[in-house]
Amino acid sequence: MIKKYVMERKSWILLFLFGQGLLLFIAYLDYEIPFSPILYIVFLFTTLFAIFLTIRYNRETKFFKQLEERENNLDLSSIADAESPFEQIVETSMTSLTERLSQIASRHQVALEQEKDELLSWIHEVKTPLTAMRLMIDRLDDEAMKAALTYEWLRIHLLLDQQLHQKRLPSMENDLYIEHVDLEALIYMEIKTLKSWCIQKGIGFDVQFEVTKVLSDAKWLAFILRQLLTNAVKYSDSDSSDIIVKSYQKHERTVLEVKDHGRGINPKDLPRIFDKGFTSTTWHQDSAATGMGLYLAQKAAQALLIHIAVHSEAGGGTTFTLTFPQPNETVRITGM
């Protein structure tokens, strides 16, 4: 701040130094003017000017120091009261701008909440005809047509579910209910949803459970598992090996693995697979990918203190690992 203050008052300082230098120069040229007293006077004035600058520095920079150190938000309570007319101009301008931004932000927030409510309402309305469609599909006799329609129905169902949870994610902490979840039942329920798709692709599941109970939120945990299982089925080749789902205890933590033997992930894509909207740099022709599933799964997992890790090789399959928090750590979730 000292350097900035000197630069701000540079013209004043240069003017003072020029005046003192000019006075000494005149005394040096004019022999009738005693040089020593003039030098003494210049020294006194320079000392007084340095003291004046020090005092003014503390007063003039107090307001701007707090401006520089404040957080970038709309709260102006941490700023010192303006003392000079220029500081009052800055304060008045910031106050009016802050009030305007607050009003705009409030209007946008109301509009976003309204849009969110309308979209959630629309999703729930769509689920009714979607359920009716599923009942109609189940009554079809043509097995080939039935399988094709079931697959398309499932895609719509999963996309709607993903959109529903995407809109709920910002307020997820208000929707959490931590309890002992039957992990095995949850996995089988999600596998059952994907049953027709798996039959169509000729893919099965090898389920191995050493641990069947975890402390978490059942609804959001089901959503995370849904994204991982859907990815495993989607990127597994037809008639490839079964998808392995297993749970076990490691370092006093429950670990769940979802392993497929599909096309795998390119090493250069691995650091980005959880980025919002990222699909792939290798499979550009995959227009069905939205790039949102893993992003939403990781966001939900972070709120539940679940760590997601991934190991994959191109052409060698992919393994997603969920590491659950210890029971004493789970208490922190309810206080979020």
Secondary structure, DSSP 8 states (H G I E B T S, - for coil): -HHHHHHHTHHHHHHHHHHHHHHHHHHHH-TTS-HHHHHHHHHHHHHHHHHHHHHHHHHHHHHHHHHHHS-SSS--TTS----SHHHHHHHHHHHHHHHHHHHHHHHHHHHHHHHHHHHHHHHHHHHHHHHHHHHHHHT-S-HHHHHHHHHHHHHHHHHHHHHHHHHHGGGGGGG--EEEEEHHHHHHHHHHHTHHHHHHHT--EEEEES--EEEEEHHHHHHHHHHHHHHHHHTS-TT---EEEEEEEETTEEEEEEEE-SS---TTTGGGTTSTT---SS-TT-TT--S-HHHHHHHHHHHTT-EEEEEE-TTS-EEEEEE---HHHHHHHHT-
